[in-house]
Amino acid sequence: MSYERLLNSLLILSGLLVENDEANLSEDEVESAKVIYESGKHLLALINDILDISKIEAGQSLVSNEEISIDELSQMMNKRFVHMAAR
């Protein structure tokens, strides 16, 4: 099974947990599912970035600059790791 299929399955299933349609998850469990979902999205983006770097090194791609918000990055990192830091 390819990494894309595995990550897409992870994203779909964690997305369903986040929705909590049957209301059988606690608020903390839904928050944990959100962390899994967001982490999966970022992992997929990271893998794609690595593949892009490989293309660049092989001379098969171009690089473009993007601006990022430091505040958004800080909030995302805090949200992702606050549970681990608490432990």
Secondary structure as UniProt FT lines:
FT   HELIX           3..19
FT   TURN            21..22
FT   HELIX           27..57
FT   TURN            58..59
FT   HELIX           70..86
//
